[in-house]
């Protein structure tokens, strides 16, 4: 009976070899993950900084356009008031 068991065990080892995970494989996986993180982290950080900076620029551009339009309206109002003053000064 022991010969049969031993023979089956040997056949099983040949057909289904055991895959043992050793320490070197674990170190290799951890180093691979660390390498990927080191490569991707700066890219993600830079993209995030570009996004926030472009968002701030867009906000400032909107405020600039609003102030520019307001300045144009104020200039036209000042011109209108100057014209009225010049007309009133010449009448009196």
C-alpha positions, 0 to 999 in steps of 0.5 A: 500500500505504501508503494501505491501511495508513494507512486501516486505522490510522485505522479502528482508532483510531476503533473501538479508541481507545487508552487511555493512562494519564497521570500525573493518573490515577495521582495520582487513584488514589493519592489515592483509596487514601490517602483510603480508608485515612485514613477506614478506619484510625481505624474499624479502630483503634477497633473493635480497642480496643473488642474488647480492652477488652471482653475485659478487662472480661469477664475481670475480671467473671469474676474478680469473680463468682468472688471474690464466690462465694468471699466468700459461702462464707467468710462462711458458714464464718465464721458456722458457726465462730462458731456452734460457738464460741458453743455450745462457750462456753456448754457449758463 
